[in-house]
């Protein structure tokens, strides 16, 4: 009869041991879920125009937003930051950063370039140079302001500033749609 008296004690010990093990499993599951949440966070990014760059202070100032809503943010950088050679005052950039304490530290800086519309292809400078020197048929458009065109422009280029293109005025582009149209401006696009 002595072994029958031990059954309730064994059952109680088994429940206590199983209850504690179950809690640890829940804690581990919650811990893994929290880790996955941290890993899936979207990168922090500032996009705007560089208003200042100091190698000595190891900082970049970037204007975010436009008009009265614009604000200038300060981002620090260090030797692990990539893309710093592209940073210059007045350039549009995208800065990926991470928070270290109360400070934002840039991890990567990239120029923010305009995207070409669908169906448009990019032509590289050497290829354009070859087309110009061989006098291949093309219609070359300088889309910078007229004053900039007056200072200097590529041979054979037509001055059609962006505002004129946006107005979609008839006659600014050639009638012959079989020759390539090549647009250029003064930016990094």
Backbone bond lengths (Angstrom), bond angles and torsions (degrees), N, CA, C in turn:
res aa  C-N    CA-C-N  psi(-1)  N-CA   C-N-CA  omega(-1)  CA-C   N-CA-C  phi
1 X - - - 1.442 - - 1.508 111.99 -
2 X 1.265 116.09 -20.92 1.464 118.71 -179.92 1.533 111.64 -61.05
3 X 1.328 120.14 -39.88 1.467 118.60 179.18 1.525 112.69 -63.67
4 X 1.323 120.05 -31.93 1.462 121.49 178.75 1.525 111.93 -67.19
5 X 1.298 118.07 -30.01 1.462 121.32 179.27 1.542 110.44 -69.81
6 X 1.306 118.16 -25.87 1.469 121.87 -178.22 1.529 112.49 -80.46
7 X 1.317 118.41 -16.97 1.474 121.79 -177.82 1.529 111.01 -58.79
8 X 1.349 121.41 -49.36 1.471 119.50 179.86 1.531 112.12 -61.99
9 X 1.312 116.93 -35.90 1.471 120.09 179.89 1.527 109.10 -67.17
10 X 1.333 117.60 -43.26 1.472 121.74 179.05 1.532 110.60 -63.26
11 X 1.328 116.96 -41.26 1.464 119.95 178.32 1.530 111.41 -63.05
12 X 1.308 116.43 -42.18 1.466 120.65 179.80 1.524 110.30 -64.12
13 X 1.326 116.69 -43.80 1.475 119.99 178.28 1.530 111.01 -63.37
14 X 1.311 117.11 -38.74 1.460 120.73 179.88 1.531 110.56 -65.01
15 X 1.337 117.18 -41.51 1.465 120.53 178.62 1.526 111.48 -65.53
16 X 1.330 115.99 -41.55 1.465 119.46 178.65 1.529 110.85 -63.74
17 X 1.295 116.71 -44.64 1.465 120.65 -179.43 1.529 109.86 -66.23
18 X 1.307 118.47 -43.13 1.470 121.73 179.47 1.506 111.80 -66.44
19 X 1.321 118.38 -37.73 1.464 122.56 178.86 1.510 110.78 -63.29
20 X 1.311 118.35 -43.11 1.458 122.03 179.05 1.524 110.77 -66.75
21 X 1.346 116.68 -40.93 1.461 120.00 179.81 1.528 109.21 -65.08
22 X 1.334 116.94 -39.18 1.455 120.11 179.12 1.524 111.19 -62.87
23 X 1.301 118.72 -38.71 1.462 123.00 178.71 1.514 110.08 -63.74
24 X 1.334 116.79 -42.58 1.460 119.28 179.70 1.524 110.65 -63.59
25 X 1.324 116.98 -38.43 1.458 120.54 178.80 1.517 109.82 -62.88
26 X 1.335 117.55 -43.82 1.464 121.57 178.63 1.522 109.74 -62.47
27 X 1.354 117.51 -44.48 1.462 120.88 179.80 1.522 110.19 -61.71
28 X 1.345 117.58 -42.04 1.464 120.44 179.42 1.526 110.18 -64.48
29 X 1.323 117.40 -41.96 1.463 121.41 179.73 1.526 109.96 -62.83
30 X 1.343 117.13 -44.03 1.463 120.35 179.05 1.523 110.56 -64.45
31 X 1.323 116.92 -39.80 1.460 121.25 179.47 1.528 110.51 -63.82
32 X 1.354 117.78 -44.00 1.461 121.47 177.93 1.523 111.13 -63.57
33 X 1.337 117.18 -40.20 1.465 120.56 179.18 1.527 110.23 -63.57
34 X 1.327 117.57 -41.23 1.470 121.13 178.63 1.522 110.21 -64.39
35 X 1.337 118.26 -41.23 1.462 122.05 178.43 1.516 110.56 -62.52
36 X 1.340 117.25 -44.13 1.459 120.60 178.98 1.517 110.98 -62.70
37 X 1.341 118.19 -38.04 1.457 121.82 178.32 1.517 110.36 -62.41
38 X 1.316 117.77 -43.43 1.464 121.70 179.18 1.524 109.56 -63.44
39 X 1.322 118.33 -42.12 1.453 121.69 -178.07 1.524 112.17 -69.28
40 X 1.332 119.13 -28.25 1.453 122.01 -176.65 1.524 112.96 -90.86
41 X 1.335 119.68 2.93 1.451 121.74 -179.40 1.518 110.28 -62.74
42 X 1.317 115.61 141.05 1.455 120.80 176.66 1.528 108.89 -67.02
43 X 1.346 116.73 146.17 1.463 118.28 177.97 1.530 110.48 -66.53
44 X 1.311 115.66 148.30 1.456 121.29 177.18 1.523 107.57 -82.89
45 X 1.330 117.28 129.97 1.460 120.76 -175.74 1.525 110.36 -139.02
46 X 1.326 115.60 135.06 1.459 122.94 169.09 1.517 106.63 -107.95
47 X 1.331 117.20 133.41 1.461 121.41 174.94 1.519 107.87 -125.77
48 X 1.326 115.54 131.00 1.455 120.02 179.61 1.514 111.05 170.44
49 X 1.325 115.11 -160.05 1.463 121.39 -177.09 1.524 110.01 -104.14
50 X 1.330 115.22 135.75 1.463 120.75 178.74 1.530 108.48 -69.85
51 X 1.327 116.39 124.61 1.467 120.68 178.07 1.523 111.26 -104.72
52 X 1.329 116.48 -14.98 1.456 119.91 178.39 1.514 111.52 -167.32
53 X 1.339 115.39 150.57 1.466 121.26 179.98 1.518 107.52 -146.42
54 X 1.330 116.55 125.57 1.452 120.63 179.73 1.521 110.35 -130.86
55 X 1.327 115.60 114.63 1.461 119.10 176.50 1.520 110.18 -70.61
56 X 1.320 116.41 -35.30 1.468 120.53 -178.88 1.528 111.29 -64.98
57 X 1.332 116.10 -46.24 1.474 120.44 179.20 1.522 111.78 -85.01
58 X 1.328 116.85 -5.12 1.459 123.38 -176.80 1.524 111.10 48.47
59 X 1.362 114.47 58.00 1.457 119.19 -179.87 1.527 111.28 -145.75
60 X 1.315 114.22 153.55 1.459 123.15 176.79 1.522 106.63 -125.59
61 X 1.336 116.50 131.54 1.466 121.43 172.40 1.512 107.42 -101.88
62 X 1.326 116.33 133.83 1.469 120.37 -177.78 1.524 109.17 -134.95
63 X 1.344 115.58 130.14 1.464 121.70 177.47 1.521 108.18 -86.88
64 X 1.324 115.11 123.98 1.462 121.45 -178.33 1.518 108.24 -114.89
65 X 1.316 116.28 130.41 1.457 120.73 -178.62 1.520 110.93 91.02
66 X 1.328 115.49 178.24 1.461 120.73 -177.94 1.519 110.47 -130.60
67 X 1.304 114.41 156.74 1.460 120.43 175.24 1.513 112.68 64.87
68 X 1.324 114.55 -141.26 1.467 120.23 -177.43 1.528 112.79 -70.44
69 X 1.334 117.51 -22.02 1.464 120.71 178.64 1.521 112.69 -81.18
70 X 1.325 118.01 -8.89 1.465 120.97 -178.07 1.518 110.33 -64.65
71 X 1.327 115.30 141.24 1.461 120.39 174.91 1.520 108.37 -138.63
72 X 1.312 115.26 149.48 1.460 120.81 -178.83 1.523 108.36 -99.32
73 X 1.322 115.28 127.47 1.457 121.70 179.17 1.525 108.70 -110.52
74 X 1.307 116.15 147.32 1.462 122.46 178.32 1.528 108.00 -108.91
75 X 1.325 115.23 128.97 1.460 121.24 179.22 1.519 107.55 -125.61
76 X 1.310 116.15 129.63 1.464 120.79 177.36 1.528 109.13 -85.89
77 X 1.327 116.66 161.49 1.454 120.46 174.33 1.517 109.12 -141.21
78 X 1.335 115.70 165.40 1.466 120.59 178.25 1.519 108.84 -142.81
79 X 1.312 117.33 -167.67 1.470 121.22 -175.46 1.529 112.82 -68.90
80 X 1.326 117.94 -15.13 1.472 119.97 179.21 1.526 112.61 -89.81
81 X 1.319 118.24 -8.89 1.460 121.95 -179.49 1.527 110.14 -70.09
82 X 1.331 117.16 129.70 1.466 120.99 179.04 1.529 109.94 -100.89
83 X 1.343 115.99 153.35 1.462 121.53 175.52 1.514 115.65 85.73
84 X 1.321 118.62 10.33 1.465 120.65 -177.52 1.526 112.82 -65.33
85 X 1.332 117.52 -24.47 1.466 119.83 -179.44 1.527 111.24 -65.98
86 X 1.319 118.71 -16.68 1.459 122.89 -179.44 1.524 113.19 -90.22
87 X 1.336 117.19 -7.61 1.458 120.71 -175.28 1.520 110.32 -81.04
88 X 1.328 116.05 125.78 1.466 122.31 175.02 1.520 107.95 -153.76
89 X 1.305 115.57 146.94 1.457 121.10 -179.78 1.530 109.64 -56.41
90 X 1.332 115.74 133.12 1.460 121.57 178.46 1.516 114.82 91.68
91 X 1.323 118.64 -9.16 1.469 120.79 -178.98 1.530 109.88 -87.27
92 X 1.330 114.72 143.89 1.463 121.09 175.18 1.521 107.96 -82.25
93 X 1.331 116.13 126.44 1.459 120.69 -177.19 1.520 111.39 -135.43
94 X 1.317 113.54 164.01 1.454 122.90 171.44 1.523 105.84 -121.74
95 X 1.332 116.72 120.34 1.459 121.78 -177.33 1.522 109.56 -113.09
96 X 1.340 115.97 114.31 1.463 120.58 172.25 1.529 105.81 -84.24
97 X 1.332 116.38 134.79 1.458 119.31 -177.28 1.519 111.07 -142.83
98 X 1.335 114.23 167.02 1.458 121.44 175.04 1.512 108.24 -132.33
99 X 1.307 116.04 153.61 1.464 120.20 178.72 1.521 109.27 -89.87
100 X 1.326 115.29 131.03 1.460 122.62 173.37 1.511 106.06 -123.98
101 X 1.318 114.98 99.62 1.460 119.18 -172.69 1.525 107.72 69.20
102 X 1.340 116.60 -125.65 1.469 121.41 178.83 1.527 112.73 -95.24
103 X 1.330 118.26 0.96 1.461 121.98 -174.19 1.519 112.02 -106.45
104 X 1.342 115.05 140.26 1.458 121.44 173.70 1.527 107.85 -89.12
105 X 1.334 116.94 127.02 1.463 122.75 179.01 1.520 109.07 -116.35
106 X 1.333 116.70 124.32 1.464 121.83 179.17 1.521 109.21 -66.91
107 X 1.330 115.81 134.27 1.461 120.75 174.31 1.527 109.99 -104.49
108 X 1.361 116.34 -31.80 1.461 120.77 -179.91 1.523 108.99 -153.91
109 X 1.339 115.80 138.90 1.461 121.89 177.97 1.525 107.69 -122.98
110 X 1.339 116.11 130.54 1.464 120.67 178.29 1.516 109.68 -134.20
111 X 1.347 115.68 143.71 1.456 120.15 173.74 1.513 108.58 -64.36
112 X 1.306 115.86 141.12 1.464 121.07 177.58 1.520 106.63 -97.98
113 X 1.315 115.50 105.59 1.455 121.46 -175.69 1.520 110.92 -98.90
114 X 1.332 114.54 152.51 1.462 119.95 176.08 1.524 108.60 -68.09
115 X 1.311 116.06 146.99 1.459 120.55 178.24 1.523 108.98 -96.51
116 X 1.321 115.73 139.17 1.456 120.72 178.80 1.525 110.07 -75.50
117 X 1.337 116.90 142.61 1.465 119.30 176.80 1.529 110.96 -64.87
118 X 1.318 115.95 158.12 1.472 121.02 178.79 1.524 109.83 -57.87
119 X 1.310 116.56 138.86 1.453 121.97 179.04 1.517 114.00 85.58
120 X 1.318 117.05 -0.68 1.463 121.94 179.93 1.516 108.86 -102.30
121 X 1.315 116.30 138.73 1.459 119.62 177.38 1.517 109.71 -114.05
122 X 1.307 115.10 154.55 1.461 121.84 -179.70 1.522 109.14 -93.61
123 X 1.315 115.74 142.08 1.457 121.20 176.03 1.529 106.89 -117.37
124 X 1.305 116.21 131.31 1.459 121.49 -178.72 1.528 109.91 -83.55
125 X 1.322 115.96 157.14 1.465 122.59 -176.50 1.527 113.29 -54.08
126 X 1.347 120.40 -48.11 1.470 119.20 -179.63 1.539 113.30 -59.62
127 X 1.335 115.73 -37.51 1.463 119.65 179.31 1.530 110.69 -67.70
128 X 1.335 117.21 -41.28 1.465 120.94 177.60 1.522 110.51 -64.89
129 X 1.311 116.52 -41.86 1.464 120.62 178.48 1.534 110.28 -58.09
130 X 1.324 116.70 -42.33 1.459 121.21 179.78 1.531 110.51 -64.14
131 X 1.341 117.41 -42.71 1.462 121.32 179.29 1.532 111.42 -62.55
132 X 1.342 116.17 -39.97 1.465 120.40 -179.99 1.522 110.92 -68.87
133 X 1.333 117.20 -46.05 1.476 120.26 -176.94 1.529 111.98 -69.01
134 X 1.336 118.40 -30.90 1.470 120.53 178.52 1.528 111.54 -88.76
135 X 1.320 116.20 1.58 1.468 123.59 -179.92 1.527 112.10 54.03
136 X 1.320 114.99 41.66 1.471 120.69 175.76 1.525 108.80 -67.10
137 X 1.338 116.73 149.21 1.469 117.96 179.56 1.532 110.88 -67.04
138 X 1.326 115.04 123.78 1.459 122.20 174.50 1.516 108.64 -162.93
139 X 1.310 116.15 159.38 1.462 121.97 176.50 1.520 106.06 -114.43
140 X 1.317 116.23 108.59 1.465 123.26 -174.47 1.518 109.32 -96.33
141 X 1.338 116.28 124.31 1.463 122.02 -176.89 1.522 110.09 -115.84
142 X 1.344 116.02 122.39 1.460 123.04 172.34 1.517 105.84 -93.03
143 X 1.347 117.39 108.01 1.471 121.01 -174.30 1.533 112.80 -91.96
144 X 1.324 117.24 10.74 1.470 120.97 177.59 1.532 109.43 -76.67
145 X 1.332 116.98 167.44 1.479 119.25 176.01 1.529 110.82 -58.75
146 X 1.322 115.49 152.05 1.462 121.93 -176.28 1.530 112.13 -55.21
147 X 1.320 117.97 -38.15 1.471 120.69 179.88 1.529 110.89 -61.67
148 X 1.316 117.03 -40.40 1.471 120.43 178.65 1.523 110.68 -67.83
149 X 1.315 116.89 -38.78 1.464 121.51 176.42 1.532 109.24 -60.32
150 X 1.332 116.35 -42.40 1.456 121.56 179.96 1.519 113.20 -62.82
151 X 1.327 117.36 -30.07 1.468 121.04 179.22 1.519 110.86 -71.18
152 X 1.317 116.70 -40.79 1.456 121.51 -179.27 1.520 108.94 -175.62
153 X 1.328 115.88 148.01 1.459 120.38 177.33 1.525 109.42 -159.26
154 X 1.332 115.53 166.32 1.455 120.56 179.08 1.534 110.14 -71.42
155 X 1.330 117.28 148.99 1.472 120.20 179.93 1.530 111.79 -58.91
156 X 1.315 115.88 130.85 1.459 121.91 177.72 1.519 114.86 82.57
157 X 1.340 117.73 1.63 1.472 120.55 -178.08 1.526 111.34 -74.71
158 X 1.333 115.25 146.40 1.464 122.95 176.18 1.524 107.63 -103.73
159 X 1.327 116.94 135.50 1.461 120.76 179.09 1.529 109.52 -84.63
160 X 1.323 115.24 109.35 1.472 121.55 175.09 1.527 106.61 -134.54
161 X 1.339 117.86 88.09 1.465 120.82 -178.81 1.532 112.31 -59.75
162 X 1.316 116.28 153.42 1.466 122.32 -177.16 1.527 112.55 -51.94
163 X 1.356 120.56 -44.89 1.471 118.35 -179.94 1.530 112.92 -57.46
164 X 1.333 116.88 -35.26 1.462 120.51 178.37 1.526 110.30 -68.50
165 X 1.332 117.30 -38.51 1.465 121.12 177.28 1.526 110.81 -65.77
166 X 1.334 116.10 -38.89 1.471 120.30 -178.67 1.520 111.89 -66.97
167 X 1.341 116.90 -27.41 1.467 120.40 178.44 1.520 111.72 -75.72
168 X 1.340 116.49 -11.44 1.470 122.94 178.97 1.525 111.95 52.97
169 X 1.316 114.69 46.06 1.460 119.90 178.68 1.523 110.25 -71.77
170 X 1.326 115.57 135.55 1.460 120.89 178.54 1.519 109.50 -66.69
171 X 1.315 115.83 142.35 1.449 120.34 175.27 1.514 115.68 90.79
172 X 1.320 118.90 -3.58 1.471 118.37 179.31 1.524 111.17 -81.10
173 X 1.304 117.68 -26.03 1.461 121.61 177.24 1.531 109.13 -107.34
174 X 1.323 117.62 156.55 1.470 119.90 -175.29 1.517 112.39 -67.62
175 X 1.333 114.43 153.32 1.471 121.15 177.03 1.532 110.39 -70.61
176 X 1.336 116.65 -37.33 1.463 121.74 -177.72 1.533 109.28 -71.28
177 X 1.306 116.71 109.04 1.469 121.48 -177.36 1.528 112.80 -90.39
178 X 1.327 115.73 4.78 1.462 119.57 -179.89 1.528 112.91 -89.97
179 X 1.322 118.10 -13.54 1.468 119.53 179.40 1.525 109.63 -95.71
180 X 1.314 117.32 145.88 1.474 120.11 -179.21 1.530 111.67 -65.17
181 X 1.332 114.87 141.36 1.456 122.71 171.68 1.522 107.40 -99.69
182 X 1.320 116.98 127.71 1.458 120.29 178.94 1.525 107.46 -123.67
183 X 1.356 115.85 120.47 1.454 122.01 179.39 1.525 108.52 -106.25
184 X 1.328 115.84 143.20 1.465 119.42 172.55 1.525 108.56 -143.61
185 X 1.332 114.16 159.16 1.461 121.01 178.35 1.521 108.15 -143.61
186 X 1.301 117.24 -170.40 1.460 120.28 -177.78 1.513 114.06 -94.43
187 X 1.320 117.94 2.39 1.462 120.40 -176.31 1.507 113.11 -95.32
188 X 1.329 116.18 179.32 1.465 121.02 -178.82 1.519 112.26 -84.97
189 X 1.328 118.05 42.88 1.467 120.62 -178.38 1.504 111.44 -105.10
